[in-house]
Amino acid sequence: MTAERRSRPSPAAPVPEWESAEVDLPGRMLTLVYRVACQTGHSRRTSATLCSRILCAQPDATEARVVVDAGRQVRARVLMELRADLDQRIDRPRLDAALRDAVLLDEVTLLPPRQRFALWSTAVDHLTTAELATRTGWTSRQIARLLRGALRTVTSKATLPA
């Protein structure tokens, strides 16, 4: 009995609850516009006004359940509208950096939950694959596969419209 317990790995922390794979498009677009507005130096009030103006101009952005690729098309239209609105008031490098950050974070939210967790744990929480394996019970190969898939998806899909 004790030999059996020793052979099974015991994670240091419980495996986190996986989030639902359903994506809330209005919430994503609201977060995207608000993040860009705040990163470009707008106040909270101005950011909220910009959110309502941009999102009201995009009728698809208010539909709660949308296919992921259709959501990316909506995101592209929202980004073009944001760029057109802010381009005259904000210097181009600062606006491009804010748009790029918002798109990358939006793509991370679209990842499957396990890929998102693995990527976030290694990139943001600075866990090594060994630490992540200990916490989750996954093998290093599984973690490497999840990270490769996540990075491939994020780098190929996170594009800014011209």
C-alpha positions as semicolon CSV with decimal commas, in nm:
position;residue;x (nm);y (nm);z (nm)
1;M;0,000;0,000;0,000
2;T;0,277;0,245;0,085
3;A;0,475;0,148;-0,226
4;E;0,165;0,220;-0,434
5;R;0,132;0,566;-0,282
6;R;0,496;0,647;-0,346
7;S;0,475;0,554;-0,713
8;R;0,191;0,795;-0,790
9;P;0,290;1,160;-0,826
10;S;0,127;1,391;-0,577
11;P;0,093;1,746;-0,701
12;A;0,208;2,023;-0,469
13;A;-0,103;2,226;-0,543
14;P;-0,443;2,116;-0,671
15;V;-0,503;2,124;-1,044
16;P;-0,698;2,441;-1,124
17;E;-1,055;2,428;-1,243
18;W;-1,064;2,463;-1,620
19;E;-1,259;2,752;-1,755
20;S;-1,538;2,710;-2,004
21;A;-1,431;2,704;-2,369
22;E;-1,719;2,935;-2,463
23;V;-1,602;3,280;-2,561
24;D;-1,795;3,593;-2,473
25;L;-1,742;3,822;-2,774
26;P;-1,897;4,140;-2,629
27;G;-1,681;4,109;-2,319
28;R;-1,369;4,045;-2,526
29;M;-1,430;4,345;-2,750
30;L;-1,509;4,569;-2,453
31;T;-1,186;4,462;-2,285
32;L;-0,989;4,513;-2,606
33;V;-1,115;4,867;-2,668
34;Y;-1,084;4,967;-2,301
35;R;-0,728;4,828;-2,279
36;V;-0,617;5,019;-2,591
37;A;-0,779;5,340;-2,468
38;C;-0,615;5,317;-2,126
39;Q;-0,273;5,225;-2,270
40;T;-0,283;5,527;-2,498
41;G;-0,335;5,763;-2,205
42;H;-0,711;5,813;-2,199
43;S;-0,893;5,857;-1,868
44;R;-1,141;5,595;-1,748
45;R;-1,432;5,815;-1,845
46;T;-1,298;5,884;-2,195
47;S;-1,215;5,514;-2,234
48;A;-1,572;5,419;-2,143
49;T;-1,709;5,671;-2,392
50;L;-1,479;5,537;-2,662
51;C;-1,591;5,180;-2,583
52;S;-1,958;5,263;-2,624
53;R;-1,899;5,463;-2,944
54;I;-1,680;5,196;-3,113
55;L;-1,886;4,896;-3,003
56;C;-2,220;5,052;-3,095
57;A;-2,085;5,100;-3,448
58;Q;-2,016;4,724;-3,468
59;P;-2,347;4,533;-3,454
60;D;-2,171;4,194;-3,455
61;A;-1,975;4,286;-3,142
62;T;-2,287;4,258;-2,925
63;E;-2,372;3,899;-3,019
64;A;-2,279;3,677;-2,729
65;R;-2,221;3,349;-2,914
66;V;-2,008;3,375;-3,223
67;V;-1,776;3,130;-3,396
68;V;-1,411;3,203;-3,315
69;D;-1,315;3,297;-3,673
70;A;-1,614;3,529;-3,700
71;G;-1,502;3,683;-3,370
72;R;-1,161;3,749;-3,522
73;Q;-1,330;3,927;-3,814
74;V;-1,526;4,140;-3,569
75;R;-1,201;4,211;-3,383
76;A;-1,035;4,324;-3,708
77;R;-1,320;4,567;-3,777
78;V;-1,308;4,700;-3,420
79;L;-0,931;4,748;-3,448
80;M;-0,965;4,938;-3,778
81;E;-1,231;5,160;-3,620
82;L;-1,008;5,218;-3,316
83;R;-0,708;5,300;-3,533
84;A;-0,912;5,544;-3,744
85;D;-1,050;5,710;-3,430
86;L;-0,723;5,737;-3,236
87;D;-0,471;5,779;-3,519
88;Q;-0,500;6,158;-3,532
89;R;-0,461;6,204;-3,156
90;I;-0,204;5,939;-3,059
91;D;0,145;5,892;-3,200
92;R;0,166;5,587;-3,427
93;P;0,424;5,375;-3,233
94;R;0,232;5,409;-2,906
95;L;-0,099;5,320;-3,073
96;D;0,056;5,022;-3,254
97;A;0,204;4,891;-2,928
98;A;-0,132;4,921;-2,750
99;L;-0,315;4,748;-3,037
100;R;-0,054;4,471;-3,051
101;D;-0,079;4,406;-2,675
102;A;-0,458;4,397;-2,688
103;V;-0,461;4,155;-2,982
104;L;-0,210;3,922;-2,816
105;L;-0,409;3,910;-2,494
106;D;-0,729;3,853;-2,690
107;E;-0,569;3,561;-2,875
108;V;-0,456;3,412;-2,543
109;T;-0,818;3,419;-2,421
110;L;-0,921;3,224;-2,733
111;L;-0,679;2,939;-2,661
112;P;-0,812;2,612;-2,526
113;P;-0,805;2,618;-2,144
114;R;-0,509;2,382;-2,098
115;Q;-0,295;2,569;-2,351
116;R;-0,394;2,902;-2,197
117;F;-0,305;2,777;-1,848
118;A;0,032;2,637;-1,959
119;L;0,124;2,952;-2,151
120;W;0,014;3,185;-1,871
121;S;0,193;2,982;-1,606
122;T;0,523;2,984;-1,790
123;A;0,514;3,332;-1,944
124;V;0,348;3,536;-1,671
125;D;0,395;3,335;-1,351
126;H;0,751;3,239;-1,461
127;L;0,711;2,870;-1,374
128;T;0,954;2,625;-1,525
129;T;0,813;2,321;-1,700
130;A;0,930;2,109;-1,407
131;E;0,738;2,327;-1,158
132;L;0,431;2,322;-1,380
133;A;0,456;1,944;-1,412
134;T;0,472;1,910;-1,035
135;R;0,168;2,132;-0,984
136;T;-0,050;1,976;-1,252
137;G;0,068;1,617;-1,282
138;W;0,138;1,663;-1,655
139;T;0,457;1,529;-1,809
140;S;0,721;1,761;-1,952
141;R;0,634;1,638;-2,301
142;Q;0,267;1,725;-2,252
143;I;0,360;2,072;-2,132
144;A;0,598;2,123;-2,426
145;R;0,324;2,015;-2,669
146;L;0,073;2,251;-2,508
147;L;0,318;2,541;-2,519
148;R;0,414;2,478;-2,882
149;G;0,049;2,467;-2,982
150;A;-0,032;2,782;-2,787
151;L;0,260;2,978;-2,929
152;R;0,189;2,858;-3,283
153;T;-0,174;2,969;-3,256
154;V;-0,102;3,304;-3,094
155;T;0,176;3,398;-3,336
156;S;-0,017;3,296;-3,647
157;K;-0,357;3,444;-3,551
158;A;-0,259;3,764;-3,368
159;T;-0,233;3,998;-3,664
160;L;-0,314;4,365;-3,686
161;P;-0,521;4,493;-3,976
162;A;-0,335;4,725;-4,211
